Amino acid sequence: MNVSSRFVICINLVSASSLVVILSDKFNWF
């Protein structure tokens, strides 16, 4: 359970960081 929870947390962090990068790129374009 601990390993799976850590894996899910890592995926959430990666997805959040990717969303932040995409949003920052959009704002930079505009």
N, C-alpha and C positions, 0 to 999 in steps of 0.2 A: 504493500500500500504506500509506504514512504517513497519508494522509487517512482511509482506511477504518479503520485501527487507532485513530486519534484519535476517529473517530465512534463506534466500538464502546466505547471507554473512556468517552466522554461518556454513552452510554446506560447503561453499568454504573453510573456515578456517580449518574445520575438515579434509576435503579431502587433503588440502595442507599439514597439519601436518602429516597425515598418509603417504603421499608420501615421505615426508622427513624422517620419521622413517624407511620406507622400504628401501630407498636409503642408509641411514646410516647403516642399518643392512647388506645390500649387500656389502658395502665398508668394513665393519668390517670383514665380512667373508673372503674377498679377502685381 
